[in-house]
Structures are given as C-alpha cells and as structure tokens.
C-alpha cells in the first residue's frame, strides 16, 4: 500500500506523463509515463510490478512505461496524485469506451487537445512530421 503512495510522489515530483503519436498510423496515440530517480532499486520495484524499460544514467535512472503498462500504473495511483492528477485523468480517457471508426479519431483528438491545454506552453520546436501531435489535431 505504501508503495503506491511513494510511486505517486515520485511521479508528481520528477516524473512525466505524455501522449505520443504513432507516426505509421493516421489516428493512433498512446500514453507514456517516465519516472526518474537516483535510486535504481526504487525503480526496480516499480518495474517488477508494472513492467517497463529501465535505463541507467551516470546520476539518474529512468523507467519508461507505455501503453497498457502506463495505463495500469496510472489507474492504481491516480487518486494519490496531486500535481499530475488532472493529466492522469485526461490520458486515461483514451482507454475508456471506444466509438466507431468514424468518430474514434475525433474523440482522441479532443482528449489530446484537453491534455495539451493543461500544458499550455507550446514547444519551441514543433515537429511537422507524422509523429506531431499538434499537426495531427489541426487536421
């Protein structure tokens, strides 16, 4: 039980929640959660529970979880989050009831717009390629 509180604090303080556009698919997006810590053992505990990809740097280690692994983590800790609670609630909407093909892309774009409004700073170097979220939601 205390592990979930610790993971939520770790995500709030030095973690990141994002939505990533799949460049080979016209309307596919997925969620990505990155946890960072100077203590590799802490991230190993999370990895053993939820999975993910652990990378070691010289001073900081990072654990990256995507798709259902990220979804499962966020569902478990969403009520314990403080700073990133709203972001978690928005990205989890991607996994709610799906619509027919005709309306699914529009539903995803609305969720991505809502998420990007939370982080209202638009990046300086916006990608124009197939993996650009900004380009995709404007289409």
GIQUI-V938556 format. One record per pair of residues at least 24 apart in sequence whose ideal C-beta (glycine too) atoms are under 6 Angstrom apart, sorted by the first residue. I is the first residue (numbers start at 1). J is the second residue. Records with the same first field share a line. If there is no record, write none. Layout:
I = J / J
This chain:
4 = 76 / 77 / 80
5 = 80
7 = 46 / 77
8 = 77 / 80 / 81
10 = 35
11 = 84
12 = 81 / 82 / 83 / 84
17 = 84 / 87
19 = 112 / 115
21 = 131 / 133 / 136
23 = 130 / 131
27 = 105
29 = 108
30 = 66 / 67
31 = 70 / 91
32 = 66
33 = 65 / 70
34 = 62 / 64
35 = 63
36 = 60 / 62
37 = 61
71 = 95
87 = 118
90 = 114 / 115
109 = 137
112 = 137
113 = 137
